[in-house]
Amino acid sequence: MLYREAGQFKATYQDDQAIFPIPQDRWGMAVILIVAFAVIPAIANDYWLRSILIPFLIYSLGAIGLNILTGYAGQLSLGTAGFMAVGAFAAYNFSIRLPEVPLLVNFALSGLIAAGVGVLFGLPSLRIKGFYLAVATLAAQFFLIWLFTRVGWFTNYTPSGVITAPRMHVFGILIDSSVSRYLLTLSVVAVLALAAKNMVRGNIGRKWMAIRDMDIAAEIIGISPLGAKLSAFAVSSFYCGVAGALWAYLYLGTVEPDAFGIDRSFQFLFMIIIGGLGSILGSFLGAGFIVLLPILITNVGYLVSGGSLPAHVVTHTQFMIFGALIVFFLIVEPHGLARLWQIGKEKLRLWPFPY
């Protein structure tokens, strides 16, 4: 077997705590990045880049943000799409009011604005939790969409209420083709995913997980619930805000507030449930599942019916399968696809010894 840990010894604490402690993991990640950055842009067509890969990456980034808040910090949220809307409209306003700001700085500032809004709506988490906190974040979702719909300043007083992303340049390179949009999205997601992986393994991540497991015990040992919960809301909203800016600029190009409705928030919740709570990998697996399953269902449905299957039947079938899979994972494997992948890796790592 090529993938096993038996016989691979760690000589230092840093080696033992590395993100990829096994050389095969490092090689595998290097291969994945090479394929993502070099091979896919060369062979993928516009449909795959614009309609599948770019939304998959943006979904993954938003799912990481929600997973930080719900999976690692234990704070249930239904306002993910609202914080994405904050990032999208903040990026638009930075572009039209401060056009000299570079695009990447624009995305970062949009994330910071979303982080501030997230902290504001995260204040109720200091007093309430669970279902009641979910209702509070749901109120934030409805309020933010109402705000962007009714207050014309956010859309620069456009009659339709729709914002359109301006021409984009990064280091003097025009971002207009499918390949350039994909590469920019991939670069942002890769950097932020690595940052999230390091955060959840560090001091702040341990505080989040302590609050998640038992907030009273965490406070007894010296962890401040105020700092831990609000930092989780801030970091989560930052990721969601950047995802919203990418969604408006690199995927849709033209977006309205209703694109960030409550359905989108539930979609992200489904991603982390199916992919795996408390797992960065699970965010990618859940996003891939949500993006690819409708395509698979549609193709299979039309293949079986000979192209005569009504569109509403396909849509309802998707909802039914989503619901059944969520119930399945909650019962059989609450930690989702990421846990199944981890179990398989553990068996391989210890081979040939019994598990």
N, C-alpha and C positions, 0 to 999 in steps of 0.2 A: 504493500500500500504506500502511495506517495504522500498521503496526508496523515501524519501521526505525530504525537508529541513524545512518545516513548523514546528515550535516549537523547532528547534535546534538553540540556541543562542550562539554567540561568545562573550567571556568575555575579550579577549585581541586582540591586533592588530596581534600578531603572529598567533593566531588561525584563524583569518579571512584571512590571507595571506598564509595559509598552502597549500602545493601542493594538498592535498586531504582534503578539509575542512569538508566534511561530513563523519561520521564514516563508513557508508556503502561503500564509495569509498575506504577507507583504508582496510576494510575487503575484499572487492572484489579484490584489488590489492594483498593482502596477499594470497588469494586463488589462484590467477593466478600464483604467484611466486611458491607456493607450488606445484601446478600441473606441472609447467614447470620444476622445479628442481627435484622433487621426483617421480611424477606419470608417466610423459612421458618417462623418461629413462627406467622405469620398464616395460612399455607395448609396446612401439614403436619398430618396427623392423628396420633393417639396411636401408631399402629403405626409410622409412619415415624420419629417422634421417639424412642420407647422401644426399638424393635427394630433400627433401622438407624443413625440419626444419632448417638445417644449412644454405642453401642458402637464406631462408626467413629471418633469423636473420641478415645475412651479407647484404642482400639487404636493410633491415630496417636501419642498421647503415649508409650505404651510402646515403640512402634517407634522414636521419636526417641531414647529412652533407650538402646535397644540399638544404634542406629546410631551414637551418640556413642562407645560402647565398641568396637564391632566395625568400623564403617565408617570412623570418623575416627581412632581410636587403635589399630586393628588387633588388639584383644584379643578373641579368640573366646569367646563366652559362651553357655551353655545353661541359665542359671539365671534368666532374666528373670522367669518366673512366680513363682519363689520369692521374689524381691525384691518383686514385686507383693503377694504374700501378707504379707510383712513390713509393707508400707504399710497394707494392709487391716486387719490385726489390731492394728497400732499405733493406727490411727485409732479403732477400736472401743474399745480400752482407754482412750485419752484421753477418749473420750466418757463412759464409765461411771465413770471414776475422777476425772476433772477436768471435770465437766460445764460449768463456767463458762468454759472455753476456747472462743473463737469458732470456728466451723466452718472458716473459711479458715486460721486459725492451726493448727487441728487437722491439716488436710491438709499444711501446711508442716512441722509437727513430725513427722508420719508419714514424710514424705519424708526428713527428716534422720535419723530412726532407720534407715530403709532404706539411706541413704548410709553410715552407720556400719557396718552389717552388710556392705554391699558392699565397703568398704575392708578389712574383716577377711578376707573370702573372696577379695579381690583380691591379698593378700600373696603367694600362690604365683606370680603373674604376674612377680614380680621374678626368679624362677629358671627358670620354665618358660614355654612359649608354644605356640601352635598347637594341635594335637590334644590335647596333655597338659593345657593350660590349660582346654580345653573339658571334659575329663573332671573336672577339679577343680571347675569351676562346676556341672557336672552333679551332683557329690556335694553341693554346697551346696543345689541344688534339692531333692534327696531328703531331706536332713537337715532343712531348714526345714519342709517339709510334714509330716514325721514329728514334729517338735517341736510344731507347732500342733495336730496330731491327738492326741498323747499327753499333753501337759501341759495340764491343765484350766484353769490360771490364765489362759491367753491367751483362752479362750472364756468366762471367768467361771464355769467349772464347769457349763456347760449340759450336760445328759445327752446330747443329740444331737451336740454339738460344732459346732453351727451358730451363727453370730453374726448378729444382726439390727440394722440401723442404726436409731438413735433418730430422733425428729423433728428436722428440720434447719431452722435459721434463719440467714439472712445479712442483717445490718443490719436486723434486726427483721422480715424478710420470710420467711414460711413457704415452704419448698421442698418442695412435695408434688405439684404438677401436672407433667405431661409437659413443658410449655413452660418452667417454672421450672427443672426439672432440666436440660433441654437448654441453656438460656441460661447456667446456672452452669458446666456442663461446657465449653461453648464458650469462655467467658471465661477459664477456667483454662488450657485448651489453647492459646488464642491468645497469652496472655501468656508461657507457658513456651516455645512454639514460637519466638516472637520473641527471647526470651532465648537459646535454643539457637542460633539463626541468628547472633546477635551473638557468642556465645562461639566458635563454630567459625571465625569470621572474625578473631578477635582473637589475642592473644599465646598464650593457653592452647590455642586450637584449632591454631595452628601447631605448638606443641609436640607435641600429640597426633599430628598428621599426620607430623611428623618421626620420631617413635617408630615409627609404622606403617610408613613407607617403609624406614627402616634405623636400627634402634635404636643400633647401634655408632657410626655416623656422627653421629647426634644427640647422643650422649654426648660425642663428641670436640669438638663445637662448643659444648659447655657446657650442654646440656639434661639435667636430672636424670631418669633413667628412673624413679626412685622417685616423684618428685613427679608426673610426667606420667601414669604408669600408675595410681597410686592416685587421682589427681584424676579421671581418666576413669571409674574404677570408682565413685567417690563421686557424680559428677554423673549418671552413667547410672542408678545405683541410686536416686538421689533422684527422677528422672523416673519410674522404674518404681514406686517406692513411692507417689508421688502418683497414678499411674494405677491402682494397686491400691486405694487409698482411694476414688477415683471409681467404680471398678468395683463395690465393695461398697456404697457409699452411694447413688450416683445411678443405677446401672444395675440391679443385682440386688436390693438392699435386704436380702436374706438370702443368706448365702454360707457355704460350708464349705471346709475346706482343700483338698479334692480338686478344687475349681474352679480351682485354680492348679497343676494337675499338669504333667507333662513335655510333654504334648500342647500345652499353651498356650505353653510356651517354644519348641517347634518352630514353632508358628504364627507367632510374632514373627520368628523367623529367616527363615521363608518370606517374610514381608512385606518385610524389608529387601533380600532377594535379588531379589525380583520388582520392588519399587519402585526400588531403587538404593542400593548401599552408598555411604556418605559423602555423603548428600544428605538435607536436611530435607524437601524436596518429595517425595523418594522414599518417605519414611516415610508421608506422607499417601496417595500413590498406591498403595503396597503395601497399606495398611490398607483403602482403598476396594476394591481388587481382592479381598482376602480376604473382605470383608463382602458384596460384591455378587455375586461369582461363584456361591456356593452358591444364592442366590436365583434367579439366572438359570438355572442348571442345573436346579433343581427345577421352575421354571415351564415351561421348554422340555420337560423330560422328561414332565411330566404333560400338556402340550399335545400332544406327539407320540403318547403312549400312550393318550390319552383318559381320563386319571385312573386308569389301572390299573397304573401302574408301582410296584413295591414300594419301601418307604422304604430298605431296605438296598441296593437297586440304585442309587438316587440317591446315597447316601452313598459307596458304593464308586466311583461314577463321578467324584464330586468329588475323591477321593484320587488317582485315576488322572490327572485333568486337572491337578491341582496338581503332581504329580510330573513330568508331561510339560512343563509350563510352566517349572518350575525348571530342568530340563535344557536347555530351549530358551534361556532367558535366560543360563545359564552359558556356553553355546556361542556364541550369536549376539551377544548384547549383555550382557556381564557386569555393566555398570553399570545395567541395568534400565530401567524406564519413564522414570525421571528423565532418563537420557541421551538417550533418543529425543526427549523433550520439548525438551531443551537443543539438540539438533541442529536441530530444526525452528525454534527461536527464532533460532539463529545464522544460518540461511539467510535468515530474514525481516529480521533486523537489518542485514545487509549488502546487501540488495536495493537497487538493481538491479545491484550489482557481482557478479562471479562469486565463487563460494565455493570 
